[in-house]
Amino acid sequence: MSNKSVSDQEALDYHQFPHPGKISVELTTEVATQKDLSLAYTPGVAIPCLEIQKDASNAYKYTAKGNLVAVISNGTAVLGLGNIGALASKPVMEGKGVLFKSFSGLDSFDIEVNTEDVDEFCKAVALISPTFGGINLEDIKAPECFEIEKRLDEELDIPVMHDDQHGTAVISTAAIMNACELTDKKIEDIKIVVIGAGAAAISCARLYRYIGVKNIFMLDSKGVIHEGREDLNEFKKEFSAVAGTSKEDVFRDADVAVGLSRPGSFGVEDIKLMADTPIIFTLANPTPEIFPHITKEARPDAIIATGRSDFPNQVNNVLGFPFIFRGAMDVRASRVNIEMKIAAARALADLAKKEVPEYVNELFGKKLSFGKEYIIPKPFDKRLVVEVSSAVAVAAIKSGCCAIEEFDVEEYKKELAQRIR
């Protein structure tokens, strides 16, 4: 499916009409009579308040907490726009709310926190956290985002996830799993080059390690990250190569290249050094590091993915965050741990190998099937909420990340299927 280009005015009109913004609050109960009013507010509302005072878990029974995600940003690393500030990031955060609702049925409030100070930001989020069943951190620059997520994850008893880090990691991991299967490469034997060293790149490389990849190299704007450099923060140091390692060294015989940087950060001369049937992901958005037609000319044997919807194999975070939060929140998980992320990646990889529903084929104007141009599912596949959310929920329970012990996964899948039609 190709993207139709939109004009600036069309984008502004979309966000202005019929009402400013993209989201609103709707009621789940009626307030049509005096009795309704007495139940919704005073005096009836006092009864559930007292029940929650007795037992905090009753908030999940009597309020919207269990279905409510906070989308929180300070606007310091907005995709493609950079540090535009908290208020200017609001359309993006509202957009995230649209995706939560559309794809997983979760409600959200977007919250723009007007500070770049880590302490102030964490304090603000912690103070409002009782309102929510989960916290989605968004568009916060590195390295502050690592410290913010770590602190909140330790302090709060609800799932906290910085999607810019882990969304890309989960989706690209699924894509690598399937690309390796198609090219007869073993995960434990592959050599991966990650181009970029920001939040998404660090998280991706970490998750690749967790699934068994042993040979990972990373490049930032100054070149290969290696032990001879004195300008590395603690996160980059995790992926330091031997001192003196060159760009040519890391690309030679590499099986996978994952671009999470900017256009031109690696090129044809680099991918020509890669191993047979290379797996090349150029995920810079909206302009990839190398356009697919150029990659194909240089390496016709490659499996290619981008971050764009107008090329095959879009690595799109919407394949992850709505369903990860859905599963985590439905079992009241206290966090999103590594087991849950890997479960999400495996569920995505498995779903791509199943027969594609006809409504998805019709939407994209062709018959899709597992292969070099279809290694991850499409976002509009309604089975995602069932398969990914249930896998995350099961992983949360098995890893001891929530208090629920008795859980019927088949009944849960039926319930999920009813939520999104």
Stockholm file with secondary structure:
# STOCKHOLM 1.0

chainA/1-421         MSNKSVSDQEALDYHQFPHPGKISVELTTEVATQKDLSLAYTPGVAIPCLEIQKDASNAYKYTAKGNLVAVISNGTAVLGLGNIGALASKPVMEGKGVLFKSFSGLDSFDIEVNTEDVDEFCKAVALISPTFGGINLEDIKAPECFEIEKRLDEELDIPVMHDDQHGTAVISTAAIMNACELTDKKIEDIKIVVIGAGAAAISCARLYRYIGVKNIFMLDSKGVIHEGREDLNEFKKEFSAVAGTSKEDVFRDADVAVGLSRPGSFGVEDIKLMADTPIIFTLANPTPEIFPHITKEARPDAIIATGRSDFPNQVNNVLGFPFIFRGAMDVRASRVNIEMKIAAARALADLAKKEVPEYVNELFGKKLSFGKEYIIPKPFDKRLVVEVSSAVAVAAIKSGCCAIEEFDVEEYKKELAQRIR
#=GR chainA/1-421 SS CCCCCCCHHHHHHHHHSSSSSSCCCCCSSCCCSHHHHHHHSTTTTHHHHHHHHHCGGGHHHHSSGGGEEEEEECSSSBTTTBSCCTGGGHHHHHHHHHHHHHHHCCEEEEEECCCCCHHHHHHHHHHHGGGCSEEEECSCCTTHHHHHHHHHHHHCSSCEEEHHHHHHHHHHHHHHHHHHHHTTCCGGGCEEEEECCSHHHHHHHHHHHHTTCCEEEEEETTEECBTTCSCCCHHHHTTCBSTTCCHHHHHTTCSEEEECSCTTSSCHHHHTTSCSSCEEEECCSSSCSSCHHHHHHHCTTCEEEESCTTSSSBCCGGGTHHHHHHHHHHTTCSSCCHHHHHHHHHHHHHHHTSCCCHHHHHHHTSCCCSBTTBSSCCTTCTTHHHHHHHHHHHHHHHTTCSSCCCCCHHHHHHHHHHHCC
#=GC SS_cons         CCCCCCCHHHHHHHHHSSSSSSCCCCCSSCCCSHHHHHHHSTTTTHHHHHHHHHCGGGHHHHSSGGGEEEEEECSSSBTTTBSCCTGGGHHHHHHHHHHHHHHHCCEEEEEECCCCCHHHHHHHHHHHGGGCSEEEECSCCTTHHHHHHHHHHHHCSSCEEEHHHHHHHHHHHHHHHHHHHHTTCCGGGCEEEEECCSHHHHHHHHHHHHTTCCEEEEEETTEECBTTCSCCCHHHHTTCBSTTCCHHHHHTTCSEEEECSCTTSSCHHHHTTSCSSCEEEECCSSSCSSCHHHHHHHCTTCEEEESCTTSSSBCCGGGTHHHHHHHHHHTTCSSCCHHHHHHHHHHHHHHHTSCCCHHHHHHHTSCCCSBTTBSSCCTTCTTHHHHHHHHHHHHHHHTTCSSCCCCCHHHHHHHHHHHCC
//
